[in-house]
Amino acid sequence: MNIVIIGTGYVGLPSGVGFAKLGHNVVCVDVDESKINSLKEGKLPIYENNLEEAFLEVVNKNLTFSTSYSCINEADIVILAVGTPQSNDSEKADLKYIFAATNEICKNLKDKNKYFILATKSTVPVGTGDKIEQIIHEINSDIDIVSLPEFLREGYALEDFYNPDRVVIGSNSDKASEVLKELYSHIDNDKILITSRKSAELIKYASNSFLAMKIHFINEMADFCEKSGANISDVALGIGLDSRIGGKFLNAGPGYGGSCFPKDTLAMLGMAKEFGVGISLIETTIKGNNDRFKKIVNNIKDMLKDIDSPKIGILGLAFKNGTDDCRQSPAIEITKELIKNYQNINVYDPKANQNAKSILNESINYTNSIYECAKKCDLLVVLTEWDEFKDIDFSKLKDCVRVKKIYDTRNIINLNEAKKYGFDVINIGVKN
């Protein structure tokens, strides 16, 4: 099939690479000319596990890039994968990029009778498909508008593309449903769910809201463990073995973040208010997660209260491992607060230093390794769960730090190795 993907971010690019590797002809469109030129030269603008190798196999072959929307005239399927960030002045999603892309499609449509499917992979509020349909059908009433929500985890996007838990197709057209089932013929049929368009739009928000609540729940249990003497690792394992609950998203930590959960829970809350529906669990989760960042900062302050002009080393800036995405990262939010109180902060992330710098500016010292970051530090704080931090060489680290103290907010440090070299490790969810 001929596929056009509008947007070359953390959704559009992995999807484009995935479809190209399956043998489809894919054109990725973006208005950012410098980004498109870099992609044509074989340079990725984002980091995502295993993406570069797959990208280089298909780029400029059956995966090409353009700033022009004219390629939609050859498409069987056009996929919207542009950002839907939170509005600056409300809880609602900002749909300006969605409607800008929709209008560009209308302007560039040469054959007013051409049939294709316009699939919205961006996360959009319930009813957005109806608004897109109204705009598109003024030009061509034969184009089918469907919701095709993405469930690609950052850091595992290609893995999820080829082996997803499910593919949701929100369509009011049997014809469009059959074409999209063919597009996803590499997926077992029992993993493909056909729903109404509005149901598919809600499934994405409901999924992310539920996972956010699960993270908030386990963090509250971790707080209880710290006071009571129970161990959150044991508790999470014990409840996760219940098949009705499951073990995923039960890792206690500094809170949830990223490009999806914060904005999607807020958008879900905004939609609920619009429809006059109470969703107290999600509202409490949002507040609790924001409080979580403050709690971590206060814990760090307590650990440093007896040290004059302390030096802090921050390990991890991305919102999770496997990606360089720093949007709404707990590590970034916590570091922002620390900058207000401390002047001497080193930071290190294996992939996200550059993205973090665009948010935090030059107010801290960016380093190139764990050991450079740890130099003469009074406290090391682990904020992202990179594998590199699980394999610290403590025989080397001990000669870098001023004080052998680590606050491990991800519970990934090898405790036996750390203790062997005299390090005091403070974990989440245990009575330290």
Secondary structure by P-SEA (a helix, b strand, c coil): cbbbbccccccaaaaaaaaaaaccbbbbbbccaaaaaaaaaccccccccaaaaaaaacccccbbbcccccccccccbbbbbcccccccccccccaaaaaaaaaaaaaacccccbbbbbccccccccaaaaaaaaaaaaccccbbbbbbcccccccaaaaaaacccbbbbbcccaaaaaaaaaaacccccccbbbbcaaaaaaaaaaaaaaaaaaaaaaaaaaaaaaaccccaaaaaaaaaacccccccccccccccccccaaaaaaaaaaaaaaaccccaaaaaaaaaaaaaaaaaaaaaaaaaccccbbbbbbcccccccccccccccaaaaaaaaaaacccbbbbbbcccaaaaaaaccccbbbbcccccccccccbbbbccccccccccaaaaaaaccccccccccccccaaaaaaaabbbbbbccccc
